[in-house]
Amino acid sequence: MANQKDDLPVEKDASGQIVTVGGSFSGPLPPPSVLKQYEQVLPGLADRIVTMAENEEAQRHAQNQLALKAEIDLQKSALEAEQEAMRAEMKEARWGQVLAFCIGSLTIGAGAYLALHGAQISGTILGSGGVVGLVSVFIYGRKGKKETKRIEAPEEDTNLPEKH
């Protein structure tokens, strides 16, 4: 006896009570018994359902591969940009060192020249001021850069897709 309302099988148990039996499934395909019933209702329907599930799975795989490739490309681009920034920073630091050496050498040379030509106090002040200035900038500049790098360290991106 079938219930016209929702086509669920209705049976009476040993005590005479009416029992409705139902079921559900999850996933891309119904259980084989349900597929067999579909096939009985409309020949070829089970094959169409299986084909549809296979196509959906292929589409999901293709989308996952595209997302993964995009993530890899994004990480490569970020890494290349970071490497380029580091190269530019190193080049800038190298130029700063070269120019600082030139200025320091000129200051010491000018101080020595003044000291040798009768202006010992001015030469001493100029020469030692140049050395002290360069050393202090070098020492304090290094400490400042270390603090800046610690502050600017990027945090891990928690929005990345999970890897299985």
C-alpha positions in Angstrom: 0.0 0.0 0.0 1.5 3.4 -1.0 0.8 6.7 0.5 -0.4 9.0 -2.3 0.9 12.1 -0.6 4.6 11.5 -0.7 5.0 8.0 -2.3 6.7 6.5 0.8 6.0 2.8 1.5 3.5 2.3 4.3 3.4 -0.9 6.3 1.6 -2.2 9.4 3.8 -3.7 12.1 3.0 -6.7 14.3 0.9 -4.5 16.7 -1.2 -3.1 13.9 0.4 0.4 13.9 1.1 2.0 10.6 4.9 2.5 9.9 6.2 4.7 7.2 9.7 3.8 5.9 11.9 6.5 4.3 15.5 7.0 3.5 17.9 9.6 2.3 21.4 9.6 0.8 24.2 12.1 0.3 26.8 12.3 -2.4 26.8 12.6 -6.1 25.1 9.2 -6.7 22.1 7.5 -5.2 22.6 3.9 -3.9 22.5 1.2 -6.5 19.0 0.1 -5.5 17.6 3.6 -6.2 19.5 3.7 -9.5 17.9 0.4 -10.4 14.5 1.9 -9.7 15.3 4.9 -11.8 16.3 2.6 -14.7 13.0 0.7 -14.4 11.1 4.0 -14.6 13.0 5.3 -17.6 15.5 3.1 -19.4 18.9 4.9 -19.7 18.2 7.3 -16.8 20.7 5.6 -14.4 23.4 6.0 -17.1 22.5 9.7 -17.5 22.7 10.2 -13.7 26.1 8.5 -13.5 27.4 10.5 -16.5 26.1 13.7 -14.9 28.0 12.9 -11.6 31.2 12.1 -13.6 30.9 15.4 -15.4 30.4 17.4 -12.2 33.4 15.7 -10.6 35.6 16.5 -13.6 34.4 20.1 -13.5 35.2 20.3 -9.7 38.7 18.9 -10.4 39.3 21.4 -13.2 38.2 24.3 -10.9 40.4 23.1 -8.1 43.4 22.9 -10.4 42.7 26.4 -11.7 42.4 27.7 -8.2 45.6 25.9 -7.2 47.5 27.3 -10.2 46.3 30.8 -9.5 47.4 30.5 -5.9 50.9 29.3 -7.0 51.2 32.1 -9.5 50.2 34.6 -6.9 52.8 33.3 -4.5 55.4 33.3 -7.2 54.6 36.9 -8.1 54.7 38.0 -4.4 58.1 36.2 -4.0 59.5 37.8 -7.1 58.3 41.3 -5.9 59.8 40.7 -2.5 63.1 39.6 -4.1 63.2 42.6 -6.4 62.5 44.9 -3.4 65.4 43.2 -1.5 67.7 43.7 -4.4 66.8 47.4 -4.7 67.3 47.8 -0.9 70.7 46.1 -1.1 71.7 48.3 -4.1 70.6 51.4 -2.2 72.6 50.3 0.9 75.7 49.6 -1.2 75.5 53.1 -2.8 75.0 54.6 0.7 78.2 52.8 1.9 80.2 54.0 -1.1 79.1 57.6 -0.7 79.6 57.5 3.1 83.1 56.2 2.5 83.8 59.0 0.0 82.4 61.7 2.3 84.3 60.2 5.3 87.5 60.1 3.3 87.1 63.7 2.1 86.3 64.9 5.7 89.4 63.1 7.1 91.5 64.3 4.2 90.3 67.9 4.6 90.9 67.7 8.4 94.5 66.4 7.8 95.2 69.1 5.3 94.0 71.8 7.7 96.0 70.3 10.5 99.2 70.1 8.4 98.8 73.7 7.2 98.5 75.5 10.5 94.8 75.0 11.5 95.3 72.1 13.9 92.1 72.8 15.9 89.9 73.2 12.8 91.5 70.1 11.2 91.0 68.0 14.3 87.4 69.1 14.7 86.6 68.5 11.0 88.4 65.2 10.8 87.1 63.7 14.0 83.6 65.1 13.4 83.5 63.3 10.1 84.6 60.0 11.6 82.3 60.3 14.6 79.4 61.2 12.3 80.0 58.3 10.0 80.4 55.8 12.8 77.3 57.0 14.7 75.1 56.9 11.6 76.4 53.5 10.8 75.7 52.1 14.3 72.3 53.8 14.8 71.3 53.3 11.2 71.8 49.5 11.6 69.8 49.4 14.8 67.0 51.4 13.2 66.9 49.0 10.2 66.6 46.0 12.4 63.7 47.5 14.3 62.0 48.4 11.1 62.4 44.9 9.6 61.0 43.4 12.8 57.9 45.6 12.6 57.4 45.1 8.8 57.7 41.3 8.9 54.6 39.9 7.1 52.2 37.7 8.9 51.0 34.4 7.5 48.0 34.7 5.3 45.1 32.8 6.9 42.9 33.2 3.9 44.7 30.6 1.8 42.7 27.6 0.8 43.3 24.4 2.8 45.5 21.8 1.3 44.4 18.2 1.5 
